[in-house]
Amino acid sequence: MTFTDLPLFSKAFLRREGHMRNSKNTSKTFFKEKSARHIVIWKGKLLFEFKKSKPTLLLLNNVSTIFKGLYSIFLGELDGKYLFLWDISKSGKVRGSQEFLGTFNDTEKNSHEDLPKGSYFCDLRSLLPFLSEVDASICASAKGIAEWQRVTKFCTNCGEKLIKESFGWEKSCKNCKKKQFPRIDPVVIMLVKKGNKILLGRSHQWPKKMLSCLAGFVEPGESLEEAAKREVFEESGIKTHNIKYITNQPWPFPSSLMIGCTSEAQNVKIKVDHNELEDAIWVSREKVFRILSGSDNSFFVARKGAIARFLIEKWVEGLI
């Protein structure tokens, strides 16, 4: 099964072969190139500029003085431009509210007094419907690697502090020599079908009235099919079979690979595990169509660009 469109982040545009970042001399050469461009992240929010209200990832031509003493991460090459990422999370010169940092509700545009006027740090999820595929690809890499750098500080083998290597894509322990690389957490996300209805659930921390597909992490020793069956049954009491893979999506919140599937329900009675979900309901195709078209506002589904929205839309169109 093929689609002309895919969930956001699904297409990779950056060229980032291992040899481009493993050689310090090569990376330093890239850094000095006139074509080098610089991306900035602050507390998980990337820097954007807005042209006619449309967000565009801001690529700086020059290294700002605010980067002094910071470690740069080489993201890769795009159309002859070498891209570097700078994390200025410790800067105290950022304006705007920080009340909702890291949440679904962070719509604040934070500015920095030493960065270009009209540029703002924005939560990536809030911009999903408006990003170009190229910007989305870069943002997924930048946010994912920045988060890994933030949380991976000590050796899991001996507890010693790690040293950054390979221009940000590797860390090693000076004591026991163990190496660590960016990790990805596989997550199954399921569109569960029963006749003319699908199963939608609501997580406790989501915005009011939001429903989406059920999802969960794959555990050690599980196949994707086993994980999909287990997660749906644990959360809703629904047994499933006939699981089919549809597509996947990198999801840098913080480090997931979302694996989209469909499955058929074997029973209809829902028994919600309230430790996992706030609620779960069966919804008809007609109802979902009205929700997507805006003629019904009794609830809303995942934002455009997210794999859950993609699965739901394809089901309404009769394609899956």
N, C-alpha and C positions, 0 to 999 in steps of 0.2 A: 504494500500500500504506500503510495507516494502522495505528497501534498505540495502544492505550489507555494504555500505559506507555511511557516513553522513558528513555534513559540520563540519569544525573544531570547537572546543570548545563544541561540542554537547554531548560528553560523560564526565560524572563526575567521577573522580577517587579518589578524596579526601573524607575521612570520617570525617565529621564535625558536628556531632549531637550537639544540643544545650547545653547539659550538659557538653560537653567537653570545652566549652568556658565561660559558665555562672558562674562556680565556680572558684574564684580567686585561691583558694588553689590547685585545680586540674590543672589549667593552669600553675601555678608556678612549680608544680611537673613535668609537661611535659617539661617545659623550662630547668629544671636541668638534664633531662634524657640525657645519652650519645648519644642516637639516635636522639636528636634534631638537626634539620638542619635549616639554615638561608638563606633567599632569600632577595636580595637587589633591591630596585627600586630608580631611580633618575629621577625626572621630567617626570614621566610617562614611563620611559624606564627601562626594567628589565635587570639584569646582566646575561650574557651568556658567556660560553666558547665555543671554536670551535675545534672540533676533526675531522680531515680530511675535513675541511671546513663545517662540519655539526654543526649547533648551538644546544647546550644543555644548559638548564637552570642550572645555577651554584648554587649548594647547599653547603653552607659553614658549616664546622663542628664546628667552634668556633665563639663566639661573638667577633667581632673586636672592637678595642678601638674607632673606628669612630662612633660606635653606642651609645657611652656613653651619657646618658641624653635623649636618644630618646625613644619613645613609640613603643613597638613591637606589632604586630597583629598576633594572632594565627590563621593560615589558616586551620589546620586540620591534619589528620594523613594519611600517605601513606606507606603501606608496613612496618608498625612498626616504621616509622620515623615521629616525630612531627615537623611540618613546621611552621616557624615564618617569618614574613615579616618586613623589616626595610626600612623606607623611609628616604633617606639621601639627599633630594632635596636641602637642604640649604648648602650642602658641597661646598666649593670653590676649591676643589682639583681635579676636573674633567677636563680632557683634551679633546680637539677636538672641532669642530665647533658646535654651537648651533643655526645656522641660520635657519634651517628648523624644529626645535623642534615642535612636534605636528601636522605636515603636512604629506600629502601622500608622499612627496619627501624626507623624512628624512631617508637617508641610512648611515648616519654617525655612526661609532663605537666609542663611548666615553669611555675612560679608566679612572681609578681612581688610583692615585699614592699609596694609602694605601691598595688596593685590589690586589688579585693574578694577576701576570703577565699573559697576554694572555686572560684576561677576559674583556668584553666590555658591556656597556649599549647600547641596540639596540631597535629601534622602533619595536613593536610587529607585525605591519602590514607588514613590509618589510621581516619578517621571516616566514610568513604564509605557503608558500609552503614546508618548510623544517622542521617544528616542528613535533615531535612525538605527538600522541594523549594525552599521559600522561602529557608531558610538556605543551601542549596547555591548558589542563584542569586546571593545576595549575596557568598558566599565566593569564587565564581569571579571576580566583578568585582574584589573587594578584593585577592585574591592576584595576579591578573593585572596590575592597574595598579601595585601596589606593586613587583612584579618589574621592570616596565618602567622605573619611576622609579629603581630601584636601579642598573640596568645602563646606562641612557641618560644619560650625563653630558656628552658632548662632541659638537660638531658634526661630522657625517660629511663635510661639504664643506670646512671650513677648520680644524677641530680646536679651535676655541675652546670655552670652557665654555658650556653651555646654561642658559637662564633658564626657570624654571617659569612656566606661564601656564594660563589656563582652569581654575583650581582643580584642577590636577594632570593634565589630559588633553591637554596640549600643552606643547611646549618650543620655544624659539626661540633663535637665535644672535644675540647682540648685535652681532657683527662683520659677518657676511654676510647676516643677516636670514632665513636658511633656517629653516623650521619643521619640527618632527618630531612625529609622532603615534604613539600605541601601535600596535605592529605585531602581526600575527597570522601564525603559520606554519602553512600547510595541510599536513595529514598524512593520507595514505590508510591505512586499516586494513582488511585483507582477510580475509574468511572464505572460504578456498579449499576447494571441495568436489570430491569424486570418488566418485560412487556413494554408498555409505553411510558415507563417511569424510570427515573434515576434516583440514586440515594445521595443526598447531600447532607453534610454535617457542619457543625459550628464549634469552633474552638473557643475556649474561655476568654482568651486575650484578644480576639478579633474585634474590629469595630462592630457596633450595633447593627443588626439586620444582615450581616454578612454570612453567606453559606458557601461551601465549596466541596470539592471532592475529598474523600478520605485519603489519608497518607500516613506513612510511617517509615522508620529506618529499617534497613535490612540488617538482620542480626548475624553473627558468625555462624557459619555452617548452613545458612539458608540459601535456597535458590530464590530468584525473583518471584516465581509463582507461589512458593511457600510463604514468603514474606507478605505478599498481597493477600493471600487467604487469611493468614494469622491476624494481620492488622485490622482488616474489615471485621472479622469475627470478634476480636477483642473489644473494638470500639463500639460496635453496633449490634452484635449478636446475629449478624447475617452471614450465612454460609455461602461461599461462592465457588464457581468452577468455570471452565472454558475461558481461562485467562489469556488475553492476547496483548502482545507488546504493540504500542502505537508509535511513540516517539520519545525523545528525552530532551532535557533542558538543564544546562548548568545554572545553578541557583546560588549566588554568592551571599547567602544570608544565614550562616556565614560561609558554609563550604559544602553545599549539597550538590549531588547530581540527581535530578528528578527523573524518574523512569516511569513514563506514562503508559498505563494499561487500561484495558476494559475487561470486565468480567460479568458473568451472569449470576444473579442471585438464585439460591435454591429455596429460600423461605422469605416471607415478607414481614414477619413480626419483628419489630425493632426493640432491642434491649440495650439501651445506652449505658456505657461505662462512664459515669460522670467524672471519674478521675481523668479520663482521656478527652471526652467531649462534653460540651454543654447541652447539645441536642443533635438529633439526626432525623430527617424526614424523607419520605418519598415524594417526588415532584414530577408532574406530568410534562410531556414534551410541549404541550400547548402553554402551560404555565411558564416554563423556562423561556419559551419564545417571547412571551409578553414581557418577561423580566429583561431580556436582552434588548428588546425593541424600545423599552422605556415606557410602555403603556401600563405596567404594573410595578409599583414600588414597594410591595410588601416585604421584599428582601432584595439583596443584590449578590452577585457572584464575584469571583476573583477578577482583578483588574485585567484589562487587555494586556497582552504580552506574557502573562503567566500561563504555564502549561495547563493548569486547571481550567482556565477560561477557554483555551484552545480545545481541550477535550470536550467540554460542554458544548461549544459552538459546533464542532464537527458532528456531535451526536444529534443536535437539533437539525442540522442540514442533512442528516441521514447518511453520513459518510462513514460512520463507525458504529 
